[in-house]
Amino acid sequence: MNNAPPLNNHLNLATTTSWFRAAAPYIHAHRGATFVIAFDGETIDSEGFDPLLHDIAILSSLGIKLALVYGARPQIEAQCEKQDVPVHYHCGLRITDDASLKVAKAVIGKLRLDIESKLSFGLPHTPMADARVRCTSGNLVTARPAGILNGVDLGHTGEVRRIDTDGINQQLGLGNIVLLPPLGYSLTGEVFNLPAEAIATAVAVSLQADKLIFIGHSNRDLPRELTLQQAREKLNAHPSISAAVRACESGVKRVHLLDRAQDGALLQELFSRDGAGTLLTATSFETTRQATIEDVGGILELLQPLEANGTLVKRSRELLEREIDHFTVMERDGTVVACAALYPYPENAMAELACLAVSNSYQSKGRGKQLLASLEQIARNAGLTSLYVLTTQTAHWFLEHGFKPAEIADLPVAKQALYNYQRNSRVFRKQLD
């Protein structure tokens, strides 16, 4: 009798193993980070909300500090209609009179209890089994009235005045998820209805959060990445872009837009190279780009110390000028702070990585790793499947970044003919997944 497990079990195990290995760098990078996640009322009403909370519980179990902000617009509107309470908006803001505030408080309170109960769900054989997620809330947002806008009194609609950063950080430090409703409290004891996006942005800024994530409308028509300037040009293309732009303008470094209808989008965005949403980042002082002839002087300054100590083979200015199209540089404030070259051998689906150098002022800050990742992507885009490098003094660095020892015979034939036996360089190779 054949007791071997079905083939599909082997395939599933291989897929799971491969995913975990690919996700491991992101798991390490995100541990201890602070994320603010905002989801709208439509997301709460969607079929994907329970799986989303399961994924949020996974993030918490991985040591990520989480502040959740939820919206309630459709639920409030539905309850107002049920109770014959008029609903009015002005400039995109709800006009909150006494009757609609009463409805809003009841609806928002019920949603908070529902979310807390779902996060407490932990039956065996479920995604939340033994999760033991602790969730806390409170009067952590101080608000003031939005007042009269263009002659219209917005009533109990408010604006964020202050975030209790210490209070939130205290709860995050205890491993608790902080749940924030779209309400704020004044120093005089009043309650104000606030936009969830405004609270999420204010919290992300005050906590200096590593990421702000908006989960809501489809982002299928948006590119994978947007600079702040590009996003400003698309303000009418997506309901959450304006909130994302305001967040970036207020100091949030990374804002993600995710589609509520895409199952697992949160995990895919955070733990895979390609992601699942749109990433908006503020314009950086630092860029990675293809080198131009004007960069030769800066590249020479980086290479010459390494040439002097024998780490790199000496290259003349004339040779650099001829080969400048092979170089990629990292530039900060007009200065080349790192460089590397890629020499492709398309007939072998390989490329040589050479002249990887980082300014002394920027070493130990991840520039080399970032530059390597950039060149790996260039190689992938060119249809190449592996990189190789020849080195005499930096073997450990390349081993730490995924290269494995190889032989001279593994090099392209054209490169074998140029191998310098006097330097006796070691050969390392890395497969590109």
Secondary structure, DSSP 4 states (H G I P E B T S, - for coil): ---PPPHHHHHHHHHHHHHHHHHHHHHHHHTT-EEEEEE-HHHHHSTTHHHHHHHHHHHHHTT-EEEEEE--HHHHHHHHHHTT----EETTEE-B-HHHHHHHHHHHHHHHHHHHHHHH---TTSTTTT----EE--S-EEEEE--EETTEE-BTBEEEEEE-HHHHHHHHHTTPEEEE-SEEE-TTS-EEE--HHHHHHHHHHHHT-SEEEEEES--TTS-SEEEHHHHHTTTTT-TTHHHHHHHHHTT-SEEEEEETTSTTHHHHHHHSSS-SSEEEEPPPSEEEEE--GGGHHHHHHHHHHHHHTTSS----HHHHHHTGGGEEEEEETTEEEEEEEEEEEGGGTEEEEEEEEE-GGGTTTTHHHHHHHHHHHHHHHTT--EEEEEESS-HHHHHHTT-EEE-GGGS-HHHHTT--TTTT-EEEEEE--
